[in-house]
Amino acid sequence: MIIEAALYPRHSMPQRLKPSSPTSESNDLRNAGLKVTLPRLKILDILADGSARHMSAEDIYKKLLESNEDIGLATVYRVLTQFEAAGLVTRHHFEGGMAVFELNQGVHHDHIVCVDCGHVEEFVDGGIEERQDAVAKRLGFEISDHSLILYGHCRRLSCPEKRHK
């Protein structure tokens, strides 16, 4: 088990709702202090569509190509960096080191990642949160941010790596 401490605003995460229309997406961008542009709207729409919670810049770029959008990979990286700075997305570096992004919906959760196939599950466990608070208190800390990522071997029958074992 590996525990990474970083990135999650623990008690002060801004509430983010899943964008559901171009108007709400435009408002999300404006509220984050960003100018509304077509590339930003398209990338936000891809992140919000819900088909994959954790997407790399390359995954987003492929989706843009599939929908015949003329937005370059460099623009995708730049927009994701702007979204991260504005608090619209969270960047993760799971096993393998590739950065993936997820829409910041304002709800804290942790992750468990299969080291064989890369499958990611999100979870919330009040007992883990309480234990972290107790450890911090015992050591004289108040937790402001954290990220918990567990690594293991998934037991999904559909794990593509199961066939090789």
Summary of the structure (lengths in Angstrom):
residues: 165
radius of gyration: 17.5
end to end distance: 21.6
largest distance: 55.1
contacts: 412
relative contact order: 0.18
helix: 37%
strand: 16%
